[in-house]
Amino acid sequence: MQEARMMESKGKKVDEIHRPRMIPRWVMELAEQEKGTDPCFIMAKKLTESDLNPWQNRLIMPAGFVNAHLIPFLSDEEKAAASLLDDDGRKRKKPSSKAEGSKKVKLSDGGVEATEEKEKIKKKKEVGRMHGGLRVPVYVGANKWKAFVVLTRWDSSNCTVLKGGEYSRYLARWSGVKKGEEVELWGFREGESGRPCLVLHRKGDAEGN
């Protein structure tokens, strides 16, 4: 019985990810105004407190929607910029010190032995991997406010996020979105440039559809 309930719950999540969505009228009008491609659905989410915390300064994107909709929307070059090129739904493995060589060197001053690779690993931990990310415009709400944010995936948590840039000011504060509110993220490509654009749609916005 418990197994059957788990399967039913999993099926509902899959249906929520893949079920057909109606494009909000204002989103379609925006894409036409920008001479862009037809909008495609990216994700839906009920916003959490951390999504709206200006100190966190990021929106976490659910993995199921990322794999089903965001990945196919991006080009290989864009996926590489966002650290999504090698996406296979699994968490990246951190480099193992055992996998690295352990070449020993003698220090000239005291004859104490050290390893080159340990020093490299230590420096890598101190510096960390730089997350540049893919800079994308996000239009917010039917008033079409435009903000620039960064799309990337974090190695530590394997989370795909929209972060930085103007996120905390425009999306977390001025957009009027609240904790528990369901929003949809849509995408289209601008006409001449072909660059990806994202659109944050509030379910309460007048959409006329």
Secondary structure, DSSP 8 states (H G I E B T S, - for coil): -HHHHHHHHHHHHHHHHHS-----HHHHHHHHHTT----EEEEEEE--TGGG-TTT-EEEE-HHHIIIIIHHHS-HHHHHHTT-TT-SSS------TTTS---EEE-TTT--EEEHHHHHHHHHHHH------EEEEEEETTTTEEEEEEEEE-TTT--EEEESTTIIIIIIIIT---TT-EEEEEEEE-TTT--EEEEEEETTS----
